[in-house]
Amino acid sequence: MNTQIDQTVLDAAVAALKQTWPDATPKCGLILGSGWGNAIEDLAGPEIPYSALPGFGATGVMGHAGKLRLAEIDGMQTLIFQGRRHWYEGEGWTPVILPVYLAHTMGAGTLLLTNASGGIRADLPPGSLMVIEDHINMLGSNPLIGPHNPKLGTRFPDQSAVYNETLRHKLIRAGADACGVYIATSGPTFETPAEIKQYQAMGADAVGMSTVPEAIVANALGLQVAGLSCVCNWAAGISPVPLSHEDVNRTAAKTMPRMKKTIVNFLKDIALGN
């Protein structure tokens, strides 16, 4: 697996997108993770399949539609990525961080990352919407490893405040429940109970298999980053039943009305520039 980001592929995807939507001027980017695909079904706009852009490939997880939509809300254009690629799919970092690079290159200054997670903290039961205030990288890698690419920012990006404080407040105001620390593991296996105990001791409040790579690159590129996680199950050792991706999607479906409302309220707040 090639662990280095292929700038040639990134540039080809940008060229293809600009040719498809030459007048696009997005202010915000939105990446929809597991269970979030229908959160923007009420937002109209043209869409293209990921297959129309170099570098994406086919999404390999149920619930990730693999479409890019250009939606407008209150006069603000937003690039909406319905589905993400994951590190555990074995295709390297390029397809994982491609949405971030596209959003940045097309002019977006704000990026909202969403995901599904397992709850670790006692006050974050399934169905909770947790605003990510910080993260712990347990992926065993970093998308910026390799020769320095100036197009992806400085060699040593500061990560003291990856998730913008103002945007965190906007997400709470939009309908999220609480803030917390998200820990990312490589997957595709769910975590063991012993690992969850370790992560809890490290200060993690929810666990998943995504988001952190995109946040790292977005922060390095200078984007204002926000993260929103739908807690879809209790983590291993806390959950009374075995974990499954189907249960994740079922919980997300039940929580979808709140997820939709929170996303729309947040985007409207960004559009107003409050």
Secondary structure, 3 states (H helix, E strand, C coil): CCCCCCHHHHHHHHHHHHHHCCCCCCCEEEEECCCCHHHHCCCCCCEEEHHHCCCCCCCCCCCCCCEEEEEEECCEEEEEEECCCCHHHCCCCHHHHHHHHHHHHCCCCEEEEEEEEEECCCCCCCCCEEEEEEEEEECCCCCCCCCCCHHHCCCCCCCCCCECHHHHHHHHHHCCCEEEEEEEECCCCCCCHHHHHHHHHHCCCEEECCCHHHHHHHHHCCCEEEEEEEEEEECCCCCCCCCCHHHHHHHHHHHHHHHHHHHHHHHHHHHHCC
